[in-house]
Amino acid sequence: MEMKREDAVDVLFIAMPFCDEYMPCLTLALFKSVLARAGIKSRVQHEYLYYASRIGLEKYRSIMQVCTIGYGHDYFACETIFGKAAHGKTISSFEDYIRWMQGKHLPGKVFAGRQREDTLHSLDLFQEAHAMAEAYLTEACARVMEQHPKIVAFISMFQQHNAMIALARRLKKEKDAPLILAGGANCEGDAGAALAEYVEAFDYVFTGEADEIIAPLCSRLLKDGTVPDSELPPGVVSRTRKITDPARITQDLDRLPLPDFSDYFRERDVLIPQQKGHYIVMAEGSRGCWWAARHPCRFCGLNGSTAHLYRAKSTDRFADELAELASRYPGSQCYFTDNILSLNHQKELPAALLQRDVYRNNRLRLFTEIKSNMTEEDAKRLAEAGFFWVQAGIESFSDGILRLMGKGVTAIRQVQTLKHCNAHGINVLWYILTGTPGETEELCREVNGVLPKIMHLSAPNTVTHIMFHRYNDYMRHPDESIPALRPDRGYDFVFPNEDFIRRTAHLFAPVEETELARYYDYRRLGPAYETLYELSESWNRKRQLLYMKDKGETVKVLDTRLISRKPLYYLKGAEAEVLRACRNVIREDKLVNKLSEGYEEAKIREAMAWLEQENLLLHIGSEYLALPIDRDTGEQRSESVISGA
């Protein structure tokens, strides 16, 4: 379906394939509002919607699935489609890439069963998409030029780099070619300098956050057509200004305007009409990670060099923004882009949203990422305010592995997070990571010992080998536990030369072949990892239940888990009291002391041992947690994980 012809515009923002078609681009929606404040007319063109419409939505989603964490997990897949169009020639060819994938080279994943079948099927789609790349780019170029923009500004995140480069090079060959800018996570630091140096189409590249400098720069360019290198603001490079400043950051997020998503929904309703009326909007409460500012998780490479520079909007400012979004898009899902929910927002935002009746009036359903040490009160508050989904920072159930990761949380408190979120109707997304440097097979067995007991809770989205990202602690502070690394071999199919790869690569992989084989299939780490794979597959195949209902004198427990010793329990006396007392994580000495007025210590410990034997009580270290979910807790809600389906 065709869009109507657009009027001329001063600045055209473009988001290229590939990214999820069911979500708008928050950064460009924000920049549109920033330019509007400065009196500059701009528009956001979501080329990934045009591409999805052209190739077909189901085909687009199948291709995306290959490069999505939690399923295919191949970061290079979509970039290969536009590799030749972008660079003319990459180090290794697209045909070589197809053969490579057929050889089971899929970073981090167990490439087996349905995932292997679906991915191999998707490779046919990749070849189809690769064949139509030039035709699509010709159409995209015409769409841009008919709007006569003076400036075209691209964003590049994840797998948008080659499509962006390919279109930029075509635009620069046009008569009355626009000035071309680029920015985004793929352009941070030296990666942005490499883009400006190697790709002649880009006039200026932002190497950090651009909220405060994009309007002044565009104003100057619209007036003068150029800006001398000596007058460029810090955080902008050109082909001749190669100084890479520290990544620029925006300190005061409260001063930012509300994002304008109107272009996205106007385009999507025409190009993908089957999604009309189904809204997912984006909101940003903070940038960086407050935990990284204290003690970063070693494996995390999000936010590049600025992860530790944590900034958050004030609670009232953020609540007002969410209320406005709810009013504009009633019944929508709202996806927070925060790496982690602010501690202040975790405590204060639910009350602020309830005060504004955001969920009750407009049914705004919220998704956010959280630290995996939530209390029951935290979960209750989030549920009441309209949070239906959270991505919890849960990666393991071994205290030893969590210490190696630098997580700052214990295994039993991660189980508590799952339990309380599920009890209050919040779906939890999470992943199991394997192969942490320093990890042993014995530590993996600890994880395997916990999993069968908690299969009534949200299942992991996937199990994957830990990955080595450019900005994570393994790269910044390597030690003897870190294998020798190089840019992942997948980049050979994506980019034209080794220097560009060295400066641009985000993902690194072991050099030594044995280490690499384990990286590509974590089951090769040992038999315990094969068991871990089988447990996770079993968990995702069948829903299991473990509920309790407290009837006063008796606690009734229903247990359908695979490890269930019997389906029904009617607990009384010390057994019932121990289960009640362990609703939240409690230390052994406090538990005994709490029940000591009613029962002798021997009786209490006998009840604890029996409940643990029946797999109704989780015991890790010196702490205990009752595993059944209370049927009388919270609001029982049935909603699928956030998606465009």
Buried (B, 14 or more C-beta within 10 A) or exposed (E): EEBEEBEEBBBBBBBBBBBBBBBBBBBBBBBBBBBBEEEBBBBBBBBBBBBBBBBEBEBBBBBBBBBBBBBBBBBBBBBBBBBBBBBEEBBBBBEBBBEBBEEBBBBBBBBBEEBBEBBBEBBEBBBBBBEBBBEBBEBBBEBBBEBBBBBBBBBBBBBBBBBBBBBBBBBBEEEEBBBBBBBBBBBBBBBBBBBBBBBEBBBBBBBBBBBBBBBEBBBBBBEEEEBEBEEBBEBBBBBEBEEBBEBBBBEEBEEBBBBBBBBBBBBBBBBBEEBEEBBBBBBBBBBBBBBBEEEBBBBBBBBBBBBBBBBBBBBBBBBBBBBBBBEBBEEBBBBBBBBBBBEBBBBBBBBBBBEBEBBEEBEBBBBBBBBBBBBBEBBBBBBBBBBBBBBBBBBBBBBBBBBBBBBBBBBBBBBBBBBBBBBBBBBBBBBBBBBBBBBBEEBBBBBBEBBBBBBBBBBBBBBBBBBBBBBBBBBEEBEEEBBEBBBBBBBBBBBBEBEBBBBBBBBBBBEEEEBBEBBBBBBBBBEBBBBBBEBBBBBEEEEBBBBBEBEEEBBBBBBBBEEBEEEEBEBEEBBBBBBBBBBBBBEBEEBBEBBEEEBEEEBBBBBBEBBBEBBBBBBBEEBBBBBBBBBEBBEEEEEEBBEBE
